[in-house]
């Protein structure tokens, strides 16, 4: 277990070293979330008339995790160094604006998305914010498409497969985010909350690639590895579908009904391979350093 932890830390360091600016951008989200969290503890979340610093806290933390996850998978996308550099130069400013709009506006007592009786500045920000969100989606779709190319899957078969499932889940999250915008809020029906679908889809970026990475590090039959990843990925996606269906019906996930129980069961199946893989003996497989070779293809 200690050897696995050391290898994980070493592999993460090598990856993040290649994506220093994305990593720092993700860490900035945690810093801003920490500032917002302290404010909420001292003064509470609501800021008159329409701001809520607790929303800025959750947004910054979630976006920070998302960007750190992106920094870890970008080196295995199969994109050439120049393409990766262009991608960073486009994506990081969009993320920085999102941090700014969400944090500053809530501290000013303004909802950055739905402005009521605000100043000209507030209305400009509220008009730019959806455009930025759309660009974040478009650029991520471009990134996601790279993992469905032959180059990425040949360089990293297990990781490529896991990230493919994660990208499909991210599409579900983006769709839920658009749903929130069209709905002018996260709540729908009697007790439905779209934010669960929105958030859990993004967490596939951590969950499914973890299964793929563990399958590389453990003494597992090569024929079994893709099966494990398929089981985890499909179960995660079915869990999202069950959550989305329950939310679309307008009901809470806290209900003891078929869909929430099905969703919980699917996520349990999705994470079971992690427990099983951790229990297996370590393999002398090549570490996670094939990344650099793939960058030079």
N, C-alpha and C positions, 0 to 999 in steps of 0.2 A: 504493500500500500504506500509506504514511504517512497519507494522507487517510482511508483506511478505518479505521485504528487510532484516529485522532482522533475520527472520528464514533462509533466503537464506545464509546470512553471517555465521550464526551459523552452518548450515549444511555443508557449504563449509569448515569451520574451522575444523570440526570433520573429514571430509574426508581427507583433506590435512595433518592433524596431523598424520594420519596413513601412509601417503606416503611422509614423509618429504624429503627424498633424491630425489625422482622423482620431487617433487615440486621445490627444489633448483636447480635441473638440468634444469628445464623449465625456472626458473627465470634467470639462467645464460645466456640462449639464449637472453633474453631481455636486459641484461647488455651488451652483445657483440653487439647486434643490436644497442643499444644506442651509443656505442663507434664508430661503423661504421657510424652511422647517423651523428655524430658530424664531423667525418673525411670528409664525403661527403659534408657537408655544408661548411667546410673550404677549402677543396682542390678539390672537385669534385669526381666523382666515378671512372673514368678510371685510372688505374695504368699501366704504360708501362712495358712490351709490351702487355700482354694479360689479366691483372687483372682488376677487376671492383668491388670496395668496395661496391657499391650499391647492387650488387648481394649478397654479404655476409650479408648486412643489412637485405634484404628481407628473405634470407634463415634462418638466426638466429632467426628472429622474428617469422617466420612461424613454425620452429621446436620448439621454446619455447612454443608457443600456443598449439601445438600438444602434447607436453609432459605434460603440465599442464592439458590438457583435459584428457590425459591418467591417470594421477594421480587421477583425480576425479572419474573415472569409474572403476579403478582397484579393489577398495574394494568391489564392488558389482558384481564381476566376478564369484563368487562362488569358486575361487581357495583357497586352504588351505594356511595358513600362510607360511609354508615352500616353497610351490610352488611360492607364490608371492615374497618371498625373493630371490629365485633363478632367477625369471624373472627379478627383479630389478638389480641384480648383473650382469646379462648378457646384459640387455638393456642399462643401464646407460653408460658403457664404449663405446658402439657403438655410442651413441649420442655425447659423449664428443669428440670422434675422428672426428665425422662429423663437430662439431663446429670448431675444430682445423684446419682440412683440408680446410674448406670453408673460414675461416677468415684469417689464416696465409698466405695461398697461394695467395689469392687475394691481400693482402697487399704487397706481394712480387712480384706482377705483373704476376702471373701465374694462368691460369685457372686450377682448381684442377681436372677437369674431362677430359679435352682435351688439353694435354700438347703438345706444339710445340717448339722444340729446347730447352727443359729444361734440368736441371741437373739430375743426377741419383736420387737424393732425390725427385725431382718433379715427375719423372716417377714412382718411388715406390709408392708415395702417390696416383697418378692417377690410379695405379693398385689396390691398397687396397680399395680405395673409393667405386668402384662399388661392391666389395665383402661385404663391410660394409653395403651399401645400401640394398643389397639383404638379408643380415642377419636381418636388421631392418624390412624388409617386412615379412620374415619367422617367426620371433618372434611375430610380430603383428598378423599374421594369427593364431598363436597358442592362443594368447589372445582372438582374435575375436571368435574363435571356442567355448570358454567357455560360451559365452552368448547364444549359441544355445543349451546348455545343460539344462536338466530339473531343475537342482539345482538352476541355476541363475534365471530362470523365475519364479520359485515357491517362492523364497525369495523376489524378487522385480518384480512383474508382469509388472507394467507400465514402470519402468526404463529398465528392461530387454528387453521389446519389442522395446522401442525407441532406445536402444543401438544396437539392431540387425540391424535395418535399417541403423544406422550410420556406422556400420561395413561394410555393403554392399557398402555404398558410399565410404568408405575408400579403399575398393578393387578397385573401379573405379579410385581413385586417384593414387593408386600404379600402375595400368595399364598405366595411363597417364604418370607417371614418367618413366616407362620403355620405353614408346613410345618416350619420349624426348631423352632418352639415345640412343636408336636405330637411331633416327632421327638426332642425333648430334646437337640438338638445339630445342628451343621451337616453332619456326615458321615453318609453313607448308602451301603449296599451295600459293594462291594469298594473303591471309590475315589471315590465320588461326593461332591461338596462343594456343598451348596445355596447357600453364600454367594456363589458366582459369579453365579448367577441373580438372587439378591437384590440384589447390588450393581450389576450391569450394567443392570438394569431402571431403577434410579433415575438412572443416568447418561444415560438418554434425555432427561431434562429439560435437559441441556446440549447434547446432540448434535443432536437433531432441530430444536428451535427455532433453533439456529445456522444450519442450512441454510435455514430459512424467512427468517431475518433477512438472510442474505447475498443471497438471491434478491430481497429488497426493495432492497438497496443497489447492485445491479449492473444493467448494461444487458442485461437478459434479456427476451425476448419474454414478454408477459403470459400467453400461452397455455401457455408452457413452465414457468412457475413452479410451478403446482400439480402438474405431472407430476414435476418434480424432487423436490418434497416428498413426494409419494406413493411414489416409488421409494425414497427414503431411509427413510421411516417404515416401509414394508412390509418392506424388507430388514432393518431393525433388529429388527422384531417376529419375523420368521422366524428370525433369529439367536438370539433368546431362546428360541423354541420348540425349536430344535435343542439348545441348552444344557439346557433343562428336560427334554427327552426323554432325553438322555444321562445326566443326573443321576438321573432317575427309574429308569433301568435300573441305577443303582448304579456307573457307570463314571466314570473320571477324564476330564477334558477334555484332558489331556495325551496321550491315546492317539491314534495315527494311524489313526483309523477314520472312517467316513462322517460321523457326526453332528458331531464337532468340526471336521472339515474344512469341512462345510457351514456351520457356525456362523461360522467365520472368514471364509469367502467372503461370507456375507451381511453381516457387519459391514464388510468391505472395500467392498462395493457401497454400503452406507449412507453411508460417509464419502467416497466418490469425488466426489459432488456438491460437497463443500466445496472440494476441490482445484480442480475445474473452475470454480466460481463465483469463487474468489479470482483465477483467471487472467483473468477477464473485466474489462472496463473499468468504472469507476465510473459510476453513473447520477446524475442530478440529481433523484433521487426525493425526496419529502418525508421528512425524517428521522423518527425514532421518536417524534415529539411529538404524534401523534394520540391518545395515551393520555389526555390531560386531557379532550379532547372526549368520549371514550367514557365517562369517569367521570361526566359531566354528563347523560348520556342518561336 
